[in-house]
Amino acid sequence: MAGRSDEAQGWSETLQTRLRKRMDALIEAFLKTDDPAEKAQIEKDARTCGVFARSAKAIETMVPEPKPAAEEAANDDEASMHDGIPDDPEELQAALVARFTRFAELLELKRRGDPGAGESDDAAGDGRPAAPA
């Protein structure tokens, strides 16, 4: 992926250099001429350069940024968001089953109109389902 990004950056830099040279030439020509027809053509060419520049910028933004390696992502600040989530697939499945079972129980209690729904000791009174065992 990084090679593709480097390729896009190289292409962008090459195009930028070409557009700068072209714009410099157009500015010089515009300053030297008094012919309205030539000035109009130069302005049209300058607008074309602007179209190319905007298109190049749009194309460059389509190339995704290289993603960090898995080891780097584990050390990232976002890693703390995943604390408490089991790494083992079986543990994760058991935790999900426990939470969904508790959720289903709460929904059933609510459906029945039980006024004490969700006020069990294992829910810790915070309105959230109980943590898995």
VENURGI-V634026 format. One record per helix or strand of 2 or more residues. SS is the DSSP state (@ for helix, = for strand). FROM is the first residue (numbers start at 1). LEN is the number of residues. If there is no record, write none. Layout:
ss	from	len
SS	FROM	LEN
SS	FROM	LEN
This chain:
ss	from	len
@	2	31
@	36	26
@	70	5
@	77	6
@	89	24
@	121	3
